[in-house]
């Protein structure tokens, strides 16, 4: 895991200290071990964890300025991309948000044992009240973009960014989400592409250019039934 991580970081142009590297290895091993009793990830081989989880998320550090930024990872699951962002850029003020209490508890306990500070919150995104308080919102493999925008953009300050991590279907999702992005106060700034383990990845960088109207986000049943 360690050598694969270092190789991927060299390819991406990311420098890690020895302490940061050891934190990644500790977190990866904790993830693999906990996954034996809790469904956290389908990726359990150490080298695959280093590539498909860690390197994939660390790539965001080359796409936006995270230094001393407040970041909310919406629907973080087992901590992706939020934990790798925090480990790669320790100045980040991180909030991990997930609806499943047992995942959040595991994340809190694991990060505490590493001495890594983060706010770990069990809540549905549409019910978490901290509107327009974050510089950056991130999300990975949670929902289609038109739904994600309504869950994530309300958290972002005007001038901040929503970074949506997507795979090959990014352009199709972007086309169906143009109205939602505009309505929620966003503007697509660019689509960044990179490769992880031979697969194409996309990150949609959506800038918050005006406040989100107060009626959004709606209740999730309504968001899912009638996406913007």
Protein Blocks (a to p, Z undefined) as FASTA:
>chain_A
ZZmmmmmmmmnopacdfklmmmmmmmmmmmmmmmmmocfbfclbfklmmmmmmmmmmmmm
mmbcfehpacddehklnopaklmmmmmmmmbccddddfblklmmmmmmmmmmnopacddd
dddfklpcbghkbfbdcdehkbcfklmmmmmmmmpcghiacdddddfklmmmmmmmmmmm
mmnopacfbdcdddeehiacdddddddfbdcdfkbccdfklmmmmgZZ
